Amino acid sequence: MWHSVCSYVRLQARSEYGFTLEKGWDTKQGFVVLVAERIYAYANTCPHQQVSLNWSPHTFFEPNYEFIQCSMHGAFFEPSTGLCVRGPCVRQFLEAFPVRLEDDNVQVWFEFA
């Protein structure tokens, strides 16, 4: 099922945006990033110890905006692939979500069990 997570204008202004999907008691946290006019979506979970990646709400990039960085152990992930290139989970990937732009809405695909 497609879920609207933010407007494209909001994503353009920040280049990163966190969201929470909810269905009953089930929740899934994720985020979208905008890199070179392409949108990527990932679960907000580091593959190393299953902790949230963000430093603060909607903050996932390291200061140079080149890599997504885990706030717990500093792992670096490529924004376009989710591949860990530095840190304790090298060669592991973030869980990716299909993403699309529908009118001005950034949407991700996620099915609750």
Biopython code that builds the backbone (N, CA, C, O; Angstrom):
import numpy as np
from Bio.PDB.StructureBuilder import StructureBuilder

atoms = [
    (1, "MET", "N", (0.840, -1.172, 0.000)),
    (1, "MET", "CA", (0.000, 0.000, 0.000)),
    (1, "MET", "C", (0.892, 1.245, 0.000)),
    (1, "MET", "O", (1.887, 1.307, 0.722)),
    (2, "TRP", "N", (0.527, 2.220, -0.807)),
    (2, "TRP", "CA", (1.268, 3.478, -0.868)),
    (2, "TRP", "C", (0.845, 4.392, 0.275)),
    (2, "TRP", "O", (-0.344, 4.534, 0.562)),
    (3, "HIS", "N", (1.831, 5.010, 0.924)),
    (3, "HIS", "CA", (1.599, 5.943, 2.034)),
    (3, "HIS", "C", (2.258, 7.276, 1.694)),
    (3, "HIS", "O", (3.438, 7.310, 1.343)),
    (4, "SER", "N", (1.512, 8.366, 1.793)),
    (4, "SER", "CA", (2.099, 9.702, 1.622)),
    (4, "SER", "C", (2.870, 10.054, 2.890)),
    (4, "SER", "O", (2.342, 9.948, 3.997)),
    (5, "VAL", "N", (4.135, 10.478, 2.718)),
    (5, "VAL", "CA", (4.972, 10.754, 3.892)),
    (5, "VAL", "C", (5.365, 12.227, 4.033)),
    (5, "VAL", "O", (5.644, 12.684, 5.141)),
    (6, "CYS", "N", (5.390, 12.971, 2.930)),
    (6, "CYS", "CA", (5.666, 14.406, 2.991)),
    (6, "CYS", "C", (5.434, 14.998, 1.612)),
    (6, "CYS", "O", (5.266, 14.270, 0.633)),
    (7, "SER", "N", (5.428, 16.301, 1.542)),
    (7, "SER", "CA", (5.315, 16.958, 0.237)),
    (7, "SER", "C", (6.701, 17.025, -0.408)),
    (7, "SER", "O", (7.723, 17.025, 0.279)),
    (8, "TYR", "N", (6.714, 17.080, -1.735)),
    (8, "TYR", "CA", (7.981, 17.199, -2.442)),
    (8, "TYR", "C", (8.649, 18.533, -2.120)),
    (8, "TYR", "O", (9.874, 18.607, -2.019)),
    (9, "VAL", "N", (7.856, 19.577, -1.958)),
    (9, "VAL", "CA", (8.398, 20.897, -1.606)),
    (9, "VAL", "C", (9.130, 20.822, -0.269)),
    (9, "VAL", "O", (10.219, 21.378, -0.129)),
    (10, "ARG", "N", (8.546, 20.146, 0.706)),
    (10, "ARG", "CA", (9.194, 20.002, 2.016)),
    (10, "ARG", "C", (10.505, 19.221, 1.884)),
    (10, "ARG", "O", (11.508, 19.580, 2.501)),
    (11, "LEU", "N", (10.498, 18.155, 1.081)),
    (11, "LEU", "CA", (11.720, 17.371, 0.892)),
    (11, "LEU", "C", (12.785, 18.190, 0.172)),
    (11, "LEU", "O", (13.964, 18.096, 0.511)),
    (12, "GLN", "N", (12.395, 18.983, -0.805)),
    (12, "GLN", "CA", (13.359, 19.845, -1.498)),
    (12, "GLN", "C", (14.007, 20.838, -0.538)),
    (12, "GLN", "O", (15.192, 21.144, -0.669)),
    (13, "ALA", "N", (13.252, 21.333, 0.408)),
    (13, "ALA", "CA", (13.770, 22.325, 1.356)),
    (13, "ALA", "C", (14.788, 21.726, 2.315)),
    (13, "ALA", "O", (15.709, 22.419, 2.747)),
    (14, "ARG", "N", (14.632, 20.429, 2.661)),
    (14, "ARG", "CA", (15.496, 19.808, 3.670)),
    (14, "ARG", "C", (16.461, 18.768, 3.101)),
    (14, "ARG", "O", (17.537, 18.575, 3.666)),
    (15, "SER", "N", (16.118, 18.100, 2.016)),
    (15, "SER", "CA", (16.846, 16.974, 1.419)),
    (15, "SER", "C", (16.728, 15.696, 2.237)),
    (15, "SER", "O", (17.257, 14.662, 1.830)),
    (16, "GLU", "N", (16.055, 15.738, 3.368)),
    (16, "GLU", "CA", (15.869, 14.556, 4.220)),
    (16, "GLU", "C", (14.611, 14.766, 5.053)),
    (16, "GLU", "O", (14.320, 15.879, 5.490)),
    (17, "TYR", "N", (13.861, 13.671, 5.268)),
    (17, "TYR", "CA", (12.634, 13.815, 6.038)),
    (17, "TYR", "C", (12.268, 12.468, 6.650)),
    (17, "TYR", "O", (12.181, 11.462, 5.946)),
    (18, "GLY", "N", (12.054, 12.453, 7.956)),
    (18, "GLY", "CA", (11.666, 11.234, 8.661)),
    (18, "GLY", "C", (10.158, 11.107, 8.753)),
    (18, "GLY", "O", (9.439, 12.106, 8.748)),
    (19, "PHE", "N", (9.681, 9.866, 8.838)),
    (19, "PHE", "CA", (8.239, 9.631, 8.936)),
    (19, "PHE", "C", (7.969, 8.378, 9.762)),
    (19, "PHE", "O", (8.854, 7.547, 9.965)),
    (20, "THR", "N", (6.731, 8.260, 10.234)),
    (20, "THR", "CA", (6.261, 7.073, 10.940)),
    (20, "THR", "C", (4.955, 6.629, 10.306)),
    (20, "THR", "O", (4.017, 7.416, 10.175)),
    (21, "LEU", "N", (4.900, 5.359, 9.911)),
    (21, "LEU", "CA", (3.672, 4.762, 9.394)),
    (21, "LEU", "C", (3.029, 3.989, 10.530)),
    (21, "LEU", "O", (3.720, 3.329, 11.306)),
    (22, "GLU", "N", (1.710, 4.067, 10.633)),
    (22, "GLU", "CA", (1.011, 3.394, 11.731)),
    (22, "GLU", "C", (-0.215, 2.665, 11.215)),
    (22, "GLU", "O", (-0.931, 3.155, 10.342)),
    (23, "LYS", "N", (-0.443, 1.477, 11.775)),
    (23, "LYS", "CA", (-1.674, 0.725, 11.538)),
    (23, "LYS", "C", (-1.984, -0.012, 12.830)),
    (23, "LYS", "O", (-1.334, -1.005, 13.156)),
    (24, "GLY", "N", (-2.971, 0.470, 13.560)),
    (24, "GLY", "CA", (-3.262, -0.113, 14.869)),
    (24, "GLY", "C", (-2.066, 0.075, 15.783)),
    (24, "GLY", "O", (-1.594, 1.194, 15.979)),
    (25, "TRP", "N", (-1.578, -1.026, 16.343)),
    (25, "TRP", "CA", (-0.412, -0.979, 17.230)),
    (25, "TRP", "C", (0.908, -1.090, 16.478)),
    (25, "TRP", "O", (1.972, -0.872, 17.057)),
    (26, "ASP", "N", (0.845, -1.426, 15.203)),
    (26, "ASP", "CA", (2.060, -1.580, 14.405)),
    (26, "ASP", "C", (2.557, -0.224, 13.917)),
    (26, "ASP", "O", (1.771, 0.618, 13.481)),
    (27, "THR", "N", (3.862, -0.025, 13.996)),
    (27, "THR", "CA", (4.469, 1.191, 13.457)),
    (27, "THR", "C", (5.722, 0.828, 12.674)),
    (27, "THR", "O", (6.364, -0.186, 12.950)),
    (28, "LYS", "N", (6.061, 1.648, 11.709)),
    (28, "LYS", "CA", (7.294, 1.500, 10.950)),
    (28, "LYS", "C", (7.860, 2.891, 10.749)),
    (28, "LYS", "O", (7.199, 3.760, 10.181)),
    (29, "GLN", "N", (9.089, 3.106, 11.216)),
    (29, "GLN", "CA", (9.748, 4.397, 11.032)),
    (29, "GLN", "C", (10.639, 4.331, 9.804)),
    (29, "GLN", "O", (11.282, 3.317, 9.533)),
    (30, "GLY", "N", (10.663, 5.418, 9.079)),
    (30, "GLY", "CA", (11.491, 5.486, 7.891)),
    (30, "GLY", "C", (11.879, 6.915, 7.591)),
    (30, "GLY", "O", (11.585, 7.830, 8.359)),
    (31, "PHE", "N", (12.547, 7.096, 6.458)),
    (31, "PHE", "CA", (12.936, 8.435, 6.022)),
    (31, "PHE", "C", (13.136, 8.434, 4.519)),
    (31, "PHE", "O", (13.386, 7.399, 3.902)),
    (32, "VAL", "N", (13.020, 9.609, 3.954)),
    (32, "VAL", "CA", (13.287, 9.808, 2.536)),
    (32, "VAL", "C", (14.404, 10.834, 2.405)),
    (32, "VAL", "O", (14.528, 11.748, 3.220)),
    (33, "VAL", "N", (15.209, 10.665, 1.370)),
    (33, "VAL", "CA", (16.278, 11.618, 1.076)),
    (33, "VAL", "C", (16.191, 11.996, -0.397)),
    (33, "VAL", "O", (15.755, 11.204, -1.233)),
    (34, "LEU", "N", (16.608, 13.199, -0.694)),
    (34, "LEU", "CA", (16.637, 13.705, -2.064)),
    (34, "LEU", "C", (18.091, 13.944, -2.434)),
    (34, "LEU", "O", (18.775, 14.758, -1.814)),
    (35, "VAL", "N", (18.560, 13.221, -3.458)),
    (35, "VAL", "CA", (19.948, 13.322, -3.902)),
    (35, "VAL", "C", (19.949, 13.434, -5.426)),
    (35, "VAL", "O", (19.444, 12.549, -6.116)),
    (36, "ALA", "N", (20.511, 14.514, -5.944)),
    (36, "ALA", "CA", (20.592, 14.735, -7.393)),
    (36, "ALA", "C", (19.225, 14.550, -8.050)),
    (36, "ALA", "O", (19.105, 13.887, -9.081)),
    (37, "GLU", "N", (18.196, 15.147, -7.439)),
    (37, "GLU", "CA", (16.821, 15.128, -7.948)),
    (37, "GLU", "C", (16.170, 13.740, -7.940)),
    (37, "GLU", "O", (15.125, 13.555, -8.562)),
    (38, "ARG", "N", (16.760, 12.772, -7.256)),
    (38, "ARG", "CA", (16.159, 11.443, -7.099)),
    (38, "ARG", "C", (15.807, 11.241, -5.639)),
    (38, "ARG", "O", (16.519, 11.698, -4.744)),
    (39, "ILE", "N", (14.691, 10.543, -5.407)),
    (39, "ILE", "CA", (14.205, 10.287, -4.055)),
    (39, "ILE", "C", (14.483, 8.833, -3.698)),
    (39, "ILE", "O", (14.240, 7.926, -4.494)),
    (40, "TYR", "N", (14.996, 8.628, -2.490)),
    (40, "TYR", "CA", (15.253, 7.287, -1.959)),
    (40, "TYR", "C", (14.568, 7.182, -0.604)),
    (40, "TYR", "O", (14.480, 8.164, 0.133)),
    (41, "ALA", "N", (14.086, 5.987, -0.278)),
    (41, "ALA", "CA", (13.376, 5.782, 0.990)),
    (41, "ALA", "C", (13.933, 4.551, 1.692)),
    (41, "ALA", "O", (14.180, 3.520, 1.066)),
    (42, "TYR", "N", (14.127, 4.676, 3.008)),
    (42, "TYR", "CA", (14.698, 3.597, 3.808)),
    (42, "TYR", "C", (14.003, 3.499, 5.157)),
    (42, "TYR", "O", (13.410, 4.464, 5.639)),
    (43, "ALA", "N", (14.087, 2.317, 5.758)),
    (43, "ALA", "CA", (13.656, 2.148, 7.145)),
    (43, "ALA", "C", (14.650, 2.876, 8.039)),
    (43, "ALA", "O", (15.847, 2.896, 7.753)),
    (44, "ASN", "N", (14.166, 3.464, 9.101)),
    (44, "ASN", "CA", (15.025, 4.187, 10.046)),
    (44, "ASN", "C", (15.595, 3.200, 11.064)),
    (44, "ASN", "O", (15.328, 3.298, 12.261)),
    (45, "THR", "N", (16.377, 2.258, 10.568)),
    (45, "THR", "CA", (16.961, 1.216, 11.415)),
    (45, "THR", "C", (18.347, 0.868, 10.898)),
    (45, "THR", "O", (18.498, 0.493, 9.736)),
    (46, "CYS", "N", (19.355, 0.986, 11.743)),
    (46, "CYS", "CA", (20.709, 0.588, 11.377)),
    (46, "CYS", "C", (20.801, -0.938, 11.395)),
    (46, "CYS", "O", (20.327, -1.560, 12.346)),
    (47, "PRO", "N", (21.396, -1.559, 10.374)),
    (47, "PRO", "CA", (21.513, -3.016, 10.371)),
    (47, "PRO", "C", (22.473, -3.561, 11.430)),
    (47, "PRO", "O", (22.483, -4.764, 11.693)),
    (48, "HIS", "N", (23.271, -2.697, 12.033)),
    (48, "HIS", "CA", (24.241, -3.139, 13.034)),
    (48, "HIS", "C", (23.565, -3.570, 14.332)),
    (48, "HIS", "O", (23.730, -4.712, 14.762)),
    (49, "GLN", "N", (22.806, -2.673, 14.963)),
    (49, "GLN", "CA", (22.158, -3.008, 16.237)),
    (49, "GLN", "C", (20.687, -2.614, 16.272)),
    (49, "GLN", "O", (20.101, -2.483, 17.347)),
    (50, "GLN", "N", (20.092, -2.426, 15.102)),
    (50, "GLN", "CA", (18.656, -2.134, 14.993)),
    (50, "GLN", "C", (18.243, -0.871, 15.748)),
    (50, "GLN", "O", (17.145, -0.812, 16.303)),
    (51, "VAL", "N", (19.105, 0.130, 15.772)),
    (51, "VAL", "CA", (18.782, 1.407, 16.419)),
    (51, "VAL", "C", (18.382, 2.424, 15.353)),
    (51, "VAL", "O", (18.692, 2.252, 14.175)),
    (52, "SER", "N", (17.698, 3.476, 15.769)),
    (52, "SER", "CA", (17.336, 4.552, 14.840)),
    (52, "SER", "C", (18.588, 5.274, 14.366)),
    (52, "SER", "O", (19.540, 5.450, 15.126)),
    (53, "LEU", "N", (18.579, 5.686, 13.119)),
    (53, "LEU", "CA", (19.738, 6.343, 12.517)),
    (53, "LEU", "C", (19.823, 7.828, 12.829)),
    (53, "LEU", "O", (20.919, 8.377, 12.943)),
    (54, "ASN", "N", (18.684, 8.479, 12.968)),
    (54, "ASN", "CA", (18.676, 9.945, 12.975)),
    (54, "ASN", "C", (19.271, 10.553, 14.238)),
    (54, "ASN", "O", (19.157, 10.024, 15.343)),
    (55, "TRP", "N", (19.916, 11.703, 14.006)),
    (55, "TRP", "CA", (20.535, 12.483, 15.084)),
    (55, "TRP", "C", (19.482, 13.262, 15.851)),
    (55, "TRP", "O", (19.550, 13.384, 17.074)),
    (56, "SER", "N", (18.526, 13.778, 15.134)),
    (56, "SER", "CA", (17.398, 14.526, 15.679)),
    (56, "SER", "C", (16.270, 14.350, 14.666)),
    (56, "SER", "O", (16.502, 13.792, 13.594)),
    (57, "PRO", "N", (15.067, 14.804, 14.971)),
    (57, "PRO", "CA", (13.991, 14.609, 13.999)),
    (57, "PRO", "C", (14.381, 15.119, 12.607)),
    (57, "PRO", "O", (14.816, 16.261, 12.457)),
    (58, "HIS", "N", (14.223, 14.275, 11.609)),
    (58, "HIS", "CA", (14.459, 14.617, 10.201)),
    (58, "HIS", "C", (15.928, 14.879, 9.876)),
    (58, "HIS", "O", (16.211, 15.510, 8.858)),
    (59, "THR", "N", (16.866, 14.424, 10.692)),
    (59, "THR", "CA", (18.296, 14.639, 10.420)),
    (59, "THR", "C", (18.992, 13.288, 10.287)),
    (59, "THR", "O", (19.199, 12.583, 11.275)),
    (60, "PHE", "N", (19.353, 12.934, 9.040)),
    (60, "PHE", "CA", (19.942, 11.631, 8.745)),
    (60, "PHE", "C", (21.314, 11.739, 8.091)),
    (60, "PHE", "O", (22.117, 10.811, 8.189)),
    (61, "PHE", "N", (21.592, 12.853, 7.429)),
    (61, "PHE", "CA", (22.878, 13.031, 6.762)),
    (61, "PHE", "C", (23.952, 13.488, 7.741)),
    (61, "PHE", "O", (23.663, 14.121, 8.756)),
    (62, "GLU", "N", (25.206, 13.150, 7.410)),
    (62, "GLU", "CA", (26.336, 13.732, 8.129)),
    (62, "GLU", "C", (26.470, 15.182, 7.653)),
    (62, "GLU", "O", (25.820, 15.558, 6.678)),
    (63, "PRO", "N", (27.289, 16.003, 8.310)),
    (63, "PRO", "CA", (27.312, 17.449, 8.019)),
    (63, "PRO", "C", (27.603, 17.837, 6.568)),
    (63, "PRO", "O", (27.160, 18.898, 6.128)),
    (64, "ASN", "N", (28.328, 17.019, 5.817)),
    (64, "ASN", "CA", (28.639, 17.356, 4.424)),
    (64, "ASN", "C", (27.563, 16.906, 3.440)),
    (64, "ASN", "O", (27.691, 17.147, 2.240)),
    (65, "TYR", "N", (26.515, 16.263, 3.923)),
    (65, "TYR", "CA", (25.413, 15.770, 3.084)),
    (65, "TYR", "C", (25.876, 14.800, 1.999)),
    (65, "TYR", "O", (25.279, 14.742, 0.923)),
    (66, "GLU", "N", (26.934, 14.040, 2.274)),
    (66, "GLU", "CA", (27.396, 13.032, 1.325)),
    (66, "GLU", "C", (26.897, 11.641, 1.692)),
    (66, "GLU", "O", (26.648, 10.818, 0.812)),
    (67, "PHE", "N", (26.749, 11.374, 2.992)),
    (67, "PHE", "CA", (26.360, 10.046, 3.462)),
    (67, "PHE", "C", (25.277, 10.147, 4.521)),
    (67, "PHE", "O", (25.202, 11.126, 5.265)),
    (68, "ILE", "N", (24.440, 9.120, 4.578)),
    (68, "ILE", "CA", (23.540, 8.929, 5.707)),
    (68, "ILE", "C", (24.416, 8.390, 6.826)),
    (68, "ILE", "O", (25.233, 7.499, 6.590)),
    (69, "GLN", "N", (24.264, 8.912, 8.043)),
    (69, "GLN", "CA", (25.131, 8.487, 9.140)),
    (69, "GLN", "C", (24.305, 8.004, 10.319)),
    (69, "GLN", "O", (23.340, 8.653, 10.722)),
    (70, "CYS", "N", (24.691, 6.861, 10.870)),
    (70, "CYS", "CA", (24.047, 6.332, 12.073)),
    (70, "CYS", "C", (24.495, 7.151, 13.281)),
    (70, "CYS", "O", (25.687, 7.379, 13.486)),
    (71, "SER", "N", (23.530, 7.583, 14.067)),
    (71, "SER", "CA", (23.845, 8.413, 15.231)),
    (71, "SER", "C", (24.481, 7.619, 16.369)),
    (71, "SER", "O", (25.103, 8.210, 17.251)),
    (72, "MET", "N", (24.339, 6.301, 16.368)),
    (72, "MET", "CA", (24.861, 5.483, 17.469)),
    (72, "MET", "C", (26.359, 5.184, 17.313)),
    (72, "MET", "O", (27.139, 5.465, 18.223)),
    (73, "HIS", "N", (26.760, 4.627, 16.187)),
    (73, "HIS", "CA", (28.153, 4.210, 16.011)),
    (73, "HIS", "C", (28.842, 4.863, 14.816)),
    (73, "HIS", "O", (29.972, 4.504, 14.486)),
    (74, "GLY", "N", (28.175, 5.820, 14.162)),
    (74, "GLY", "CA", (28.814, 6.594, 13.104)),
    (74, "GLY", "C", (28.939, 5.912, 11.760)),
    (74, "GLY", "O", (29.675, 6.402, 10.904)),
    (75, "ALA", "N", (28.255, 4.804, 11.534)),
    (75, "ALA", "CA", (28.328, 4.125, 10.239)),
    (75, "ALA", "C", (27.870, 5.066, 9.129)),
    (75, "ALA", "O", (26.946, 5.857, 9.321)),
    (76, "PHE", "N", (28.521, 4.977, 7.962)),
    (76, "PHE", "CA", (28.171, 5.778, 6.789)),
    (76, "PHE", "C", (27.501, 4.885, 5.751)),
    (76, "PHE", "O", (27.973, 3.783, 5.474)),
    (77, "PHE", "N", (26.390, 5.368, 5.175)),
    (77, "PHE", "CA", (25.642, 4.645, 4.154)),
    (77, "PHE", "C", (25.518, 5.511, 2.910)),
    (77, "PHE", "O", (25.288, 6.716, 3.006)),
    (78, "GLU", "N", (25.673, 4.889, 1.735)),
    (78, "GLU", "CA", (25.472, 5.608, 0.484)),
    (78, "GLU", "C", (23.991, 5.948, 0.341)),
    (78, "GLU", "O", (23.150, 5.057, 0.468)),
    (79, "PRO", "N", (23.651, 7.200, 0.084)),
    (79, "PRO", "CA", (22.240, 7.572, -0.015)),
    (79, "PRO", "C", (21.501, 6.906, -1.176)),
    (79, "PRO", "O", (20.299, 6.660, -1.075)),
    (80, "SER", "N", (22.192, 6.614, -2.263)),
    (80, "SER", "CA", (21.517, 6.061, -3.439)),
    (80, "SER", "C", (21.325, 4.551, -3.388)),
    (80, "SER", "O", (20.518, 4.010, -4.144)),
    (81, "THR", "N", (22.051, 3.861, -2.513)),
    (81, "THR", "CA", (21.950, 2.396, -2.453)),
    (81, "THR", "C", (21.625, 1.869, -1.064)),
    (81, "THR", "O", (21.118, 0.755, -0.930)),
    (82, "GLY", "N", (21.910, 2.657, -0.022)),
    (82, "GLY", "CA", (21.746, 2.182, 1.349)),
    (82, "GLY", "C", (22.888, 1.300, 1.814)),
    (82, "GLY", "O", (22.810, 0.732, 2.903)),
    (83, "LEU", "N", (23.950, 1.165, 1.026)),
    (83, "LEU", "CA", (25.100, 0.324, 1.367)),
    (83, "LEU", "C", (25.959, 0.997, 2.428)),
    (83, "LEU", "O", (26.297, 2.175, 2.309)),
    (84, "CYS", "N", (26.309, 0.242, 3.467)),
    (84, "CYS", "CA", (27.227, 0.748, 4.489)),
    (84, "CYS", "C", (28.648, 0.683, 3.941)),
    (84, "CYS", "O", (29.117, -0.383, 3.540)),
    (85, "VAL", "N", (29.329, 1.821, 3.926)),
    (85, "VAL", "CA", (30.685, 1.903, 3.392)),
    (85, "VAL", "C", (31.726, 2.173, 4.470)),
    (85, "VAL", "O", (32.927, 2.117, 4.207)),
    (86, "ARG", "N", (31.260, 2.469, 5.702)),
    (86, "ARG", "CA", (32.187, 2.690, 6.809)),
    (86, "ARG", "C", (31.446, 2.446, 8.111)),
    (86, "ARG", "O", (30.313, 2.890, 8.291)),
    (87, "GLY", "N", (32.108, 1.730, 9.019)),
    (87, "GLY", "CA", (31.500, 1.474, 10.319)),
    (87, "GLY", "C", (31.352, -0.012, 10.596)),
    (87, "GLY", "O", (31.864, -0.840, 9.843)),
    (88, "PRO", "N", (30.658, -0.354, 11.666)),
    (88, "PRO", "CA", (30.579, -1.746, 12.107)),
    (88, "PRO", "C", (29.702, -2.648, 11.234)),
    (88, "PRO", "O", (29.679, -3.860, 11.444)),
    (89, "CYS", "N", (28.994, -2.095, 10.277)),
    (89, "CYS", "CA", (28.115, -2.926, 9.432)),
    (89, "CYS", "C", (28.481, -2.806, 7.950)),
    (89, "CYS", "O", (27.602, -2.846, 7.089)),
    (90, "VAL", "N", (29.774, -2.660, 7.652)),
    (90, "VAL", "CA", (30.251, -2.522, 6.275)),
    (90, "VAL", "C", (29.692, -3.663, 5.420)),
    (90, "VAL", "O", (29.654, -4.819, 5.841)),
    (91, "ARG", "N", (29.258, -3.302, 4.202)),
    (91, "ARG", "CA", (28.698, -4.209, 3.198)),
    (91, "ARG", "C", (27.273, -4.663, 3.509)),
    (91, "ARG", "O", (26.718, -5.483, 2.777)),
    (92, "GLN", "N", (26.676, -4.150, 4.572)),
    (92, "GLN", "CA", (25.261, -4.410, 4.823)),
    (92, "GLN", "C", (24.454, -3.235, 4.271)),
    (92, "GLN", "O", (24.988, -2.148, 4.054)),
    (93, "PHE", "N", (23.161, -3.472, 4.047)),
    (93, "PHE", "CA", (22.298, -2.460, 3.440)),
    (93, "PHE", "C", (21.191, -2.033, 4.386)),
    (93, "PHE", "O", (20.721, -2.816, 5.211)),
    (94, "LEU", "N", (20.785, -0.783, 4.254)),
    (94, "LEU", "CA", (19.559, -0.325, 4.887)),
    (94, "LEU", "C", (18.387, -0.986, 4.169)),
    (94, "LEU", "O", (18.484, -1.310, 2.985)),
    (95, "GLU", "N", (17.284, -1.184, 4.880)),
    (95, "GLU", "CA", (16.069, -1.711, 4.257)),
    (95, "GLU", "C", (15.448, -0.604, 3.406)),
    (95, "GLU", "O", (15.079, 0.452, 3.921)),
    (96, "ALA", "N", (15.337, -0.850, 2.114)),
    (96, "ALA", "CA", (14.808, 0.157, 1.189)),
    (96, "ALA", "C", (13.307, -0.033, 0.982)),
    (96, "ALA", "O", (12.795, -1.151, 1.030)),
    (97, "PHE", "N", (12.613, 1.078, 0.751)),
    (97, "PHE", "CA", (11.197, 1.067, 0.392)),
    (97, "PHE", "C", (11.058, 1.564, -1.045)),
    (97, "PHE", "O", (11.780, 2.475, -1.451)),
    (98, "PRO", "N", (10.142, 0.982, -1.822)),
    (98, "PRO", "CA", (9.810, 1.612, -3.102)),
    (98, "PRO", "C", (9.257, 3.012, -2.826)),
    (98, "PRO", "O", (8.551, 3.226, -1.841)),
    (99, "VAL", "N", (9.580, 3.946, -3.693)),
    (99, "VAL", "CA", (9.159, 5.338, -3.487)),
    (99, "VAL", "C", (8.693, 5.915, -4.818)),
    (99, "VAL", "O", (9.206, 5.557, -5.878)),
    (100, "ARG", "N", (7.721, 6.809, -4.747)),
    (100, "ARG", "CA", (7.242, 7.488, -5.957)),
    (100, "ARG", "C", (6.793, 8.899, -5.588)),
    (100, "ARG", "O", (6.561, 9.224, -4.423)),
    (101, "LEU", "N", (6.681, 9.716, -6.622)),
    (101, "LEU", "CA", (6.167, 11.070, -6.470)),
    (101, "LEU", "C", (4.812, 11.120, -7.165)),
    (101, "LEU", "O", (4.725, 10.913, -8.375)),
    (102, "GLU", "N", (3.771, 11.390, -6.415)),
    (102, "GLU", "CA", (2.402, 11.463, -6.929)),
    (102, "GLU", "C", (1.899, 12.883, -6.699)),
    (102, "GLU", "O", (1.634, 13.278, -5.564)),
    (103, "ASP", "N", (1.770, 13.650, -7.787)),
    (103, "ASP", "CA", (1.484, 15.081, -7.692)),
    (103, "ASP", "C", (2.604, 15.714, -6.856)),
    (103, "ASP", "O", (3.765, 15.652, -7.261)),
    (104, "ASP", "N", (2.298, 16.312, -5.721)),
    (104, "ASP", "CA", (3.342, 16.898, -4.864)),
    (104, "ASP", "C", (3.631, 16.011, -3.657)),
    (104, "ASP", "O", (4.338, 16.432, -2.742)),
    (105, "ASN", "N", (3.098, 14.796, -3.641)),
    (105, "ASN", "CA", (3.243, 13.917, -2.477)),
    (105, "ASN", "C", (4.322, 12.867, -2.695)),
    (105, "ASN", "O", (4.298, 12.136, -3.685)),
    (106, "VAL", "N", (5.265, 12.799, -1.766)),
    (106, "VAL", "CA", (6.241, 11.714, -1.756)),
    (106, "VAL", "C", (5.564, 10.538, -1.066)),
    (106, "VAL", "O", (5.074, 10.663, 0.056)),
    (107, "GLN", "N", (5.540, 9.385, -1.750)),
    (107, "GLN", "CA", (4.870, 8.209, -1.216)),
    (107, "GLN", "C", (5.832, 7.030, -1.166)),
    (107, "GLN", "O", (6.677, 6.863, -2.045)),
    (108, "VAL", "N", (5.689, 6.214, -0.120)),
    (108, "VAL", "CA", (6.470, 4.984, 0.001)),
    (108, "VAL", "C", (5.509, 3.800, 0.062)),
    (108, "VAL", "O", (4.369, 3.924, 0.510)),
    (109, "TRP", "N", (6.000, 2.644, -0.401)),
    (109, "TRP", "CA", (5.214, 1.413, -0.372)),
    (109, "TRP", "C", (5.632, 0.601, 0.846)),
    (109, "TRP", "O", (6.807, 0.280, 1.028)),
    (110, "PHE", "N", (4.647, 0.279, 1.672)),
    (110, "PHE", "CA", (4.902, -0.601, 2.814)),
    (110, "PHE", "C", (3.621, -1.338, 3.149)),
    (110, "PHE", "O", (2.548, -0.738, 3.212)),
    (111, "GLU", "N", (3.735, -2.649, 3.366)),
    (111, "GLU", "CA", (2.600, -3.488, 3.763)),
    (111, "GLU", "C", (2.793, -3.923, 5.206)),
    (111, "GLU", "O", (3.820, -4.510, 5.550)),
    (112, "PHE", "N", (1.816, -3.639, 6.044)),
    (112, "PHE", "CA", (1.835, -4.159, 7.407)),
    (112, "PHE", "C", (1.411, -5.620, 7.379)),
    (112, "PHE", "O", (0.604, -6.019, 6.540)),
    (113, "ALA", "N", (1.950, -6.416, 8.293)),
    (113, "ALA", "CA", (1.613, -7.849, 8.356)),
    (113, "ALA", "C", (0.175, -8.049, 8.767)),
    (113, "ALA", "O", (-0.285, -9.185, 8.873)),
]
sb = StructureBuilder()
sb.init_structure("model")
sb.init_model(0)
sb.init_chain("A")
sb.init_seg("    ")
for serial, (resi, resn, name, xyz) in enumerate(atoms, 1):
    if name == "N":
        sb.init_residue(resn, " ", resi, " ")
    sb.init_atom(name, np.array(xyz, "f"), 0.0, 1.0, " ", f" {name:<3s}", serial, name[0])
structure = sb.get_structure()
